[in-house]
Amino acid sequence: MKTVKTTLLTVGIVLMLGLVPAMAQRSRTVETINPQLAKQVRRELVRLPYYGVFDNLAYSVNGNTVTLYGQVVRSSTRSDAVNRVKRLDGVSRVVNNIKVLPLSRFDDDIRVKTYRSIARMGGLSRYLQGGNPSLHIVVDNGHVTLEGVVANNSDRALANMAARQVSGVFSVKNNLRTDRESGIG
């Protein structure tokens, strides 16, 4: 009986955390003036050869200027992103604000453990699959940031809970958005 109460309490807390918006989320893209160019930029970024679940890229388009943001594990991903966007018709300037994450065995271990923890949590593995996964895990000096889009608040809360269970993680920042918040659903 005691374990049933504990389980119900845990599920209740997870659901409540999922319903409370953590903070206003920064949009992945800001499409101003030139939505066609923004679409081309997105297409180029998601096609980068080494862009994966441990990287996070965002951009904004303001006229003919494209600003790139985010964090990547490989420096080649950063330079590839800039070079691909520079080649697009209509781009006159690229501002590169992409951070290359420091090399760290400690962070690599946390990445793998966090990936496994999320993949094993209640059907969340679907967000980690494919060439352009909808959930990204960024680890910087032991601090985990979850980025991307999930279907609902429950999945957002479950991913947050899975990341917080990983040993060695100093903090978890949950920037996951739902389909509805990102305009998909």
C-alpha positions in Angstrom: 0.0 0.0 0.0 2.9 2.3 0.9 4.5 1.8 -2.5 1.2 2.5 -4.3 0.9 5.8 -2.5 4.6 6.7 -3.3 4.1 5.8 -6.9 0.9 7.9 -7.2 2.7 10.8 -5.5 5.6 10.6 -7.9 3.3 10.5 -10.9 1.3 13.4 -9.6 4.5 15.5 -9.1 5.7 14.7 -12.6 2.4 15.7 -14.1 2.3 18.9 -12.2 5.8 19.8 -13.2 4.9 19.1 -16.8 2.0 21.6 -16.6 4.0 24.4 -15.1 5.7 26.4 -17.8 9.4 26.6 -16.8 10.0 29.9 -18.6 9.2 31.6 -21.9 11.1 29.6 -24.5 13.2 31.3 -27.1 12.0 30.4 -30.6 14.2 28.2 -32.7 13.8 30.5 -35.6 12.8 34.1 -36.0 11.5 34.7 -39.5 11.5 38.3 -40.3 11.1 39.9 -43.7 12.2 36.8 -45.7 10.5 33.6 -44.7 11.7 31.8 -47.9 15.3 32.5 -46.9 14.6 31.2 -43.4 13.2 28.0 -44.9 16.4 27.5 -46.9 18.6 28.1 -43.9 16.7 25.5 -41.9 17.0 23.0 -44.7 20.8 23.5 -44.9 21.3 23.2 -41.1 19.4 20.0 -40.7 21.4 18.4 -43.6 24.8 19.0 -42.0 26.7 15.7 -42.0 27.6 15.6 -38.3 24.6 17.4 -36.8 23.1 15.1 -34.2 21.4 14.6 -30.9 24.2 16.2 -28.9 24.2 19.5 -31.0 21.7 22.3 -31.0 21.4 24.9 -33.8 19.1 27.8 -34.1 19.0 30.8 -36.4 17.4 34.1 -37.0 16.9 35.9 -40.3 16.8 39.7 -40.5 16.7 40.8 -44.1 19.8 39.4 -45.8 21.6 38.8 -42.5 21.5 35.3 -40.9 22.5 34.9 -37.3 23.4 31.4 -36.2 23.2 30.3 -32.5 23.6 27.1 -30.5 26.2 24.6 -29.3 27.9 21.9 -31.2 30.3 19.1 -30.2 32.5 19.3 -33.3 34.2 22.4 -34.6 33.6 21.1 -38.2 29.9 21.3 -37.6 30.2 25.0 -36.7 32.3 25.8 -39.8 30.1 23.7 -42.1 27.0 25.5 -40.8 28.5 28.9 -41.6 29.8 27.9 -45.0 26.5 26.3 -46.1 24.5 29.4 -45.1 26.9 31.8 -46.7 26.4 30.0 -50.1 22.6 30.6 -50.1 21.2 33.1 -52.5 20.1 36.2 -50.7 22.5 35.9 -47.8 24.9 38.9 -47.6 26.1 38.4 -44.0 26.4 35.5 -41.5 26.8 36.2 -37.8 28.3 33.1 -36.1 27.3 32.8 -32.5 27.7 29.0 -32.4 29.6 27.7 -29.4 31.9 24.7 -29.8 31.6 22.7 -26.6 34.9 21.9 -24.8 36.4 18.4 -25.1 35.7 16.5 -22.0 35.5 12.8 -21.2 33.3 13.7 -18.2 30.8 15.5 -20.5 30.9 12.6 -23.0 30.0 10.2 -20.3 27.1 12.4 -19.2 25.9 12.7 -22.9 25.7 8.9 -23.2 24.1 8.4 -19.8 21.5 11.1 -20.4 20.8 9.7 -23.9 20.2 6.2 -22.4 18.2 7.5 -19.5 15.8 9.4 -21.8 15.6 6.6 -24.4 14.5 4.2 -21.7 11.9 6.5 -20.2 8.3 5.8 -21.2 8.5 5.9 -25.0 10.8 8.9 -25.3 13.2 7.1 -27.6 11.2 8.2 -30.6 12.4 11.8 -30.1 16.1 10.7 -30.3 15.9 8.8 -33.6 16.6 9.8 -37.2 18.9 12.1 -38.9 17.4 15.2 -37.3 16.1 14.2 -33.9 13.5 16.4 -32.3 15.1 16.3 -28.9 18.7 17.5 -28.4 20.9 17.0 -25.4 23.5 19.6 -24.8 26.1 19.0 -22.1 28.5 21.8 -21.1 30.8 21.2 -18.1 28.3 18.9 -16.5 25.3 21.1 -17.1 22.6 19.5 -19.3 20.2 21.5 -21.5 17.4 19.8 -23.2 16.3 21.5 -26.5 13.7 20.7 -29.1 10.1 19.7 -29.5 8.1 17.0 -27.9 4.4 16.1 -28.3 3.1 17.1 -24.9 3.9 18.4 -21.4 4.1 14.8 -20.0 6.9 13.9 -22.4 8.6 17.2 -21.5 8.4 16.3 -17.8 9.5 12.7 -18.3 12.6 13.9 -20.3 13.4 16.3 -17.6 13.1 13.7 -14.9 15.2 11.2 -16.9 18.0 13.8 -17.3 17.9 14.7 -13.6 18.4 11.0 -12.6 21.8 10.8 -14.3 24.7 10.7 -11.9 27.3 13.5 -12.3 24.9 16.1 -13.7 25.2 19.4 -12.0 22.0 21.0 -13.4 19.3 20.4 -16.0 17.8 23.2 -18.0 14.6 22.1 -19.8 14.0 24.2 -22.9 11.8 21.6 -24.5 8.7 23.0 -26.2 5.5 21.1 -27.1 4.1 20.8 -30.6 1.5 23.4 -29.7 4.0 25.9 -28.4 6.1 25.6 -31.5 3.2 25.9 -33.9 3.5 22.3 -35.2 0.3 20.8 -33.7 
